[in-house]
Amino acid sequence: MKLISKLSKTVAIPLMFAISILPQRELLAQQNSCGLENFVSTNITNDTQRTRAIKLADMNRDGFLDVIVANEFGDANKLYLNNGTQFSFESVTGKDIPNQSYHANSLAIGDINRDGALDILTAGYLTGEHFLYLNNRTPDPFNGVGGVRFAPDTGSCHSIALGDLNRDGSLDVILGTYNPNSTNNIYFNNNTPNPFTGVAGVPLSGDINHTPSVAIVDIDNDGDNDIIAGNAAYNGELSYLYLNNGTANPFNGVIGLSLPGVGSGQGISVGDTNNDGYKDLILSTMGEILFYRNNRTNDPFRDIEARVVDYDSRLAGGMVLSLGDVNLDGYLDLISGFPEKKISLYLNNKTSNSFDGVSGIDLTSDIGWIYNIDIGDVNRDGALDIVAAIYNRPNLLFTNMLDRIPPIISLSVTPGFIWPPNNKMVQVYPSVESSDNCDPNPSVYLKQITSSEGNVKEDTQIDSLGNIFLRAQRYPQNNGRVYTITYESSDSVGNTSESSVEVIVPKNNIH
């Protein structure tokens, strides 16, 4: 029988941070970390590139997340294969992913040809050239793989996204153009070994926009993937939601629904931040981060107020965004990369408006121009890490330092022996203390009481105040009765420990 005390409590732990640039092995060995919001920053490698996009994905199918970067101005795109240790990129050399232009500024990862291995697509801005790289399914997944150009009818682009738009089981592509004379175009996978060869772009709509961010997601929960286009405000452009019409030509005749309160859409992240089963939208503008709570209708953001998460008039270049449960509390948190050289964390407040009243916590500052971020569990320790594309400097890995040390419990009980065995209920008085290396006040609760004989349900009682009573009884034919009282303690990041103490009803009076 499990008996739960009503006296347990939980107190939030103060946030602690330590950000510096050191070799990964040296830095992680030195770090004495507390809390899941403690990040340690290290160079992925010492490569200095003009990186515009960065992604985490398991490219060689070994169970570890690798890093893929898209570079411009003559720098080759690169793949960094995770070495599978705690020091994920120590002694790792970047592998070139060749193309003909070296002017990639955005990328997407997915199994394009449905062979079980992840492929790469890059979109170019300066040259307007876009390439597909098909994984060769070996431990060196792009060795000898040449980029296959696609979408020649779409020019300069700032964004790219993958998703199955026509529900045929294959991933399609949308390119977010940055050309004032071009539409955002969709390329439907032709389900052949050359998925986009000869495929012409289908305009998302007749809208002519500058689109620095684009996302494919089922925002209205109808089973069809929709498209969100975050548009720059150079010519009074708005950002739009396009709802899939559920046909083989999924956006034919679809009119974009403008997002309220947005003059520019620089970055997009989508996820169910308030755990209501519907995906919400975070969008960055020229100086603001805005939160849109899904209204759970077929027009998900109608009459929804754009709630400001953060504002800084200096952020003229917009911000890049990512969502993930950083502190493992079951709610998605927000990470933003600011062009003014810092990365900030916003911890979900666990309400319907997930970031109301939440202040950003700067994880770092003055690390260079941040063009892109991504999150994932790089070292497989159960906590989400961050990678950041830093322009013309080494790209960075922020390791989330997981507190693995459980609380220490000190437990005793008075009396330790009960006599005489007169069948009466006798109160016992446990004394329990718990301490933790990080949490100043770990929670403690009564986990269970067991007995070596008898009916524990009838022979133990806990009243409304949490007082414990045990029956003064034992079977004469046995060697005495042993009650075992067990307490469990947990800290703010979920580490647990338990301790037990015995109360004995002896066979004979030993006093």
N, C-alpha and C positions, 0 to 999 in steps of 0.2 A: 504494500500500500504506500502510495506517495503522498506525503503530508507537506504542504507548502505553507511556510510562515507568511504572515501578512505584514511583517515588519521590515521587509527588504526595501532598499532604495537604491537609486542610481544617480550619480552626480557626473555632469559633463567634465571632461578633462580639458585643460587649457591647451590651445594649439601651440605647437613648437615647430620651428623650421631651422634648417641649416643648409644653405646653398653656397656652394663653392665649386671651383673647377680644379680637380685633382685627378691623377690616374685612378681609374675605377677601383682597382684592387686596394690601393692604399687608402682611399677615401672611405670605402665601405667597411674596411677593417677597423678604421678609427671611430666610426660613427656610433654613438650611444643614443639610440633613437627612442622616442616615445610618441605614440599616436600614429594613426594612418595618414595624417595630413603632413607628415614630415618627409620632405623630398631631398634627395641628394643629387646634385647635377654633375654629370661627367660628359666629356666629349664622346660621341659615338666612335669616331676615329679623329685623327688630326687633319683629315682632308678639309681644305678650304675651297668652297665652291659657291657659285651663285645659285643657291637652291631656292626654288619657288614652291615645291610641294614635297610632302613626306607622308608615307603610309607605313603601317604595321600589318604584316600578313605572313603566314607560314608558306613561303614560296617553295621550299624543298621538301615539304611534307614530313618533317621530323618532329612535329609537335611543338616547336618553338617559333615565336614570332620574329620575323626578319624585318629589316628596314629597307625601304625602297625610296629613292629620292629622284625628283625631276629637276634638272638644272638647265640654265640658259646661258647664252653668250659663249658658246664653244665648250662648255663643261659637259662631259658625258654624264648621262643618267647612270645611277649606280645602285647596286644591290649589296647590302651588308648582311651576311648570313650569321645568325645567332649561333654562338659556339656551344650552347646548351649548358653553360655553367652559371654560377651566381654572377660572374663577371661577363655579361652577355656578349660584349664586343671587344674584349681584350684580345689583342694580337690579330684582330680581324682586318683583312684587306678588302676594300671595296672592289666589286666586280663591275666592269663597264657593261652597260646595256646600250649597245650602239644604235644610233640612227643617223640619218643623213643631214640633219639640220642642227642638232644640239641647241634647240631653242624651246624646250618644253617648259611650260609653267604651271601645268596641272596634270594630275594623273588619277587613274581609277584602277582598282584591282578586282578581278572576278574570274570565274571559270567560264570563259567566253565560248569555248568549243565543247564543253561538257565532257571533258576527258578525266575529270577528277583532280586536275592541277590548276592552280591560279595563274592567270595571265595578266598582262599589263597593257593599259592603254594610256597614251600621253597626248595632251593637247598643246599646240604651239600658239604663241602670240605673235612674235615678230615676223616669222615666216608664214604663219598660217598653215603649217604642216602637222598632221596628226598621225600617230603610229600605233599599231597593234603588235605586241610581242607575245607569241604563243610559247608557253612553258614546254621545255623538252622532256619533262618528267624524269630528270636525272638529279643527282645531288648538286650539280652545277646547272641550275634550271634554265639559264639563258645563254650558255656557252654555245657559240656558233649560231645563235638565233638573230636573224636580221629583222629589223622593223618593217612591217608591211603597212604602207601608207593607206589610209582610208579617209573618207569625207573630203575629197578634193574640192567639193562644191561649197564647203564652209571655210571661211577665211580665218582671221585672227580670233583666238578664243582665250578666255580667262578661266573657264570652268568646264568640268566634265563629270557625268554621273552615269552609273550603271543600274539597270533594273529590268525585270521582265514586264514590259508595258502592255503586250498584247496577249499575255497568258498562254504562250506556246511552250513554256519551259526553258526558254533561252534568254540570256541577258541582252538587252538592247542598250543603246547609247544615246544620250543627249549631250550636245555641245552648247555651252553658253558662249555666245559670240561677243566679241568686243569690237565689232565692226559696225559703224553707223548705217551701213547699207545692207545689212544681212539680218536674217531671222535666226532664232535659235532652232536648230535642226535635230530631228530624231533619226537615228539609223537603226532599222530593224534587222536583227540577226537573221541571216538566211539559212541557218542550221546546216551549214556545210563546213568542211575543214578550213575554208577561208571565209569566215563569218560575215565580213563586211565588203568583200571584193565585189565591185560592181553595184553596190547598194547606194542608191541616191537618197539624199536627205529629204525628210518630210518636215516641213515647217511646223513647229509647235503651235504657232498661231501666226496671224499677220503682224504681230507686234514687232517693231524694230527697236531693240534695246541694247544697251551695254550691260552685260550680265556677268558680274564677277563671281557669282555663286549660284549653284543649281543643285537641287536634291530630288531624288526619286523615292517616294514613300507612300504607303497607303494611309492617307491622313484622315479619311472619313470611314475607315473600317468596313468597306464594302467588298473587299477582296481584290480590288484593282489598284495598281500603283498609280499615284498621282505625281504631279511635278510642281515644285516650288522654284520660282526664278527670282533670285535677289538681284535687282537691277540698280545700277548707279543712277544718280539724279542729275546727270549732266544736262539733259534736255527736258527736265521736269518729269522724268520717267518714274513709274511706280513699280513696286514689287508685286508679283502675282502668284496666285494659286490656280493651277489648272487641274480640274477634276476629270479623271478618266471616264469616258462614256461607255466603257465595257464592251466595245466592239473590236474588230480586227484593225480598224483605223481609229485608235482610242482617243485622239484629240481632234478629230474632224468636227468642225463646227463648235468646238469648245471655246467659250469666252473666258479669259482670265478674270479671276476675282481679286480685286486689289486688296492688299493688306493694309488695314487702317494704321494711320500714324507713321507711315514709313516714307521718307523722302529718298532713301538710298538703302540698298540691301547688299552689304559687303560680305557677310558671312552667314551661313545657315547651319543650325544643328537641330535635329528633331528627335524627340523621345518622350515617353510617358513619365513626365517628371512628378506628377501627383498621384500616380498609381491608381488611376480611375479606368484604365483599360484603353484610353485614347491618347494618341501621340500629340504632344504640345510642340510649339515652335519657339526657338530662340533665334533672333535675327539681329545682326549688328549693322549699324548704319554709320554715317560719317560722324562719329562721336558718341553714339549711344549703343547700349545693348538692350534689346526689347524682348519681353516675354509675352507670348500669346497662348492663353489657355484654351484648349479645344473645347468648343461648346457642345460636342457630341451630337451634332446634327449633320445633314448633308451639305451644309454651308458652314464649315467648322469654325471660321473666325468672324462670322457676321456678328455685329454688335458687341464684339469683344474689344475691350480696352487694351491698347498696347502698353504694358506696364514696364516702366524703366527699371532695369536691373542696375545699370551703371551709366554714368555720363562723364565725358571729359572732352572739352572743346578742342583740345590739342590733337585728338585722334582723327585727323582728317583722312587718313588712309584706311579707316575701318579696322575691324578686328576679326580674327579667325577664332572659331568656336568648336568645342567638342563636349559631349556629355558622357558621364560615366559615374558609377557609384564609387567614389574615391574613398570614403570612410566606412564602407561596408555596412551601412545602416538600412539598406533596402531601398534607398531613394537616389535618383540620378542627380549628381552635382554638375556644376558648369565650370569648365576651364576655358579661359580666353587668352589669346595671344595678342598683345597690343603692339602696334607698329613702333611705339615709342620705347621698345626694348624690354618689356616685362611680360611675365606670364602670371595670371591671377586665378585664384580658385574661389568659387562661390558655393558654399555648402547649403544644400537644400533645406528649407525650413520645415518641410513635411506638412505643408498646408496645400490647399487647392491652388493658391498663387505662390508657386514654389520658391520664389526668390524675393518676395516682398520683405523689405527691411534687412536684407542680407548685404553685408559689406564684403567687398572683394579682399582676399588675402593675397598679397603679392608674394609669389614663390621666388621671384628673382627680379633683378633690375639690371639695366645696362649690359645686356648680353648681345646686342645687335638687333638688326631689323628682322622681326619675326614674320615670316610669310605664311607659315602653315604649322599646325600641330595635329597629333593623333594620340590616342590612348589605347593601352592594352597591357596585359600581364606579361611583360617581357621575360622575366626570370621565373615565372610560374610559382610565385610564392603566395598567390591568392590575392594580391593587391595590384591595383591598376597603376601602371607607370605612364609617363608622358614622353613623347619625342617631339622635338621642335626643329623646324627648318630655319636656320639662321643665315641670312644672306651674307656671302663673302666671309664667313667665319665657320669654324667647325660646327656641325649640327650637334644637338644636345640630347642626351637621355636623362630624364629626371626619374630616379628610382624611388618608389614609394617604400619607405623603410617600415616594415611590418614589425610591430612589437610582438615577440613570440613568448615572452616570459609571463607565466600565469601568476596570479596572486598567491601569497603565502598565508595559510590559515593556522591560527593558534586556537585549539579547542580543548576545553576541559568540562567536567560536569560534577555537581555536588547534589546529593551524595553519590558515590561510586558503587555503594552496596545498599541494598534494601533488606531490612529485617524488622520484624518477623514476617513470614509468608502468611499473612492473615487475610488475603484476598482484597484488601483495600487499595484504592488508588492513591498513589504517593507522588507528590510533586517533586520533580527534579529540576535543577537550575543549571543549564548549560552556560558557559562563558565562551564566547567566540569573538575573535578579532581577526581582521584580514588586512593585509598590507600589500602594496603593489609597487613595482619599480617606476610606474608612470602615472597610474590613476591614484589620486590622493584619497579617494573614497570608493573602493570597489564594493559592489553589491554582494550581500550574503543572504542566503535563504536556506531553510531547512529542507533538505532533499528527501530524506526518508527515515523511518524508524523500522527496524526489523527485530524479530525475536527468534531465539533458537528453538522455542517450543510454544505451544498454545496458539490462540487465535489473535493475531496482532491487531485486528480491527476492534476486537472487544477489550483487549488488554492495554491499549494505548489511547490516550485522549489529548487533544489540543483545543484549548478554549479560544474564545474570540480575541483574547489578548495575546495569544501565542504561547501561553503557559503549557508546559508538557507534564502529563501525568502518566505513570506506569503502574501496572497492577503488581502488588506484592504477592506473587505466587510462583511456584515451581512444582514440577512433578517429582514426587518423592523417589521414584525409581531412577531418575536421571541425576546427573551431577550438578544440577543448578541451572537456572535460566539466565541467558545473556541477552540483554537488549542492546542493540547497536544504533546509535544516533549519528546520522551523517548530514553534514552541512556542505554546501557548494558555494564558491565565490567566483565571480566573473568581473573582469575589468571592462573598461569602456570600449575596447576593441574586440571583445569576445573571448579572450583567453580565460580558461576555467581551471579550477582545482577544487578538490574536495578533501575533507578530513572527517574521521569517525572517532567516536568515543564510546566505551562500553559502560553499561550499568548492570550489575550482577545481583541476582537473587540467589545466594549460595545454597547449597544443599544443607549445610550446617552453619550455625552461627560461629563466625570466626572471630568475633570481637569479645 
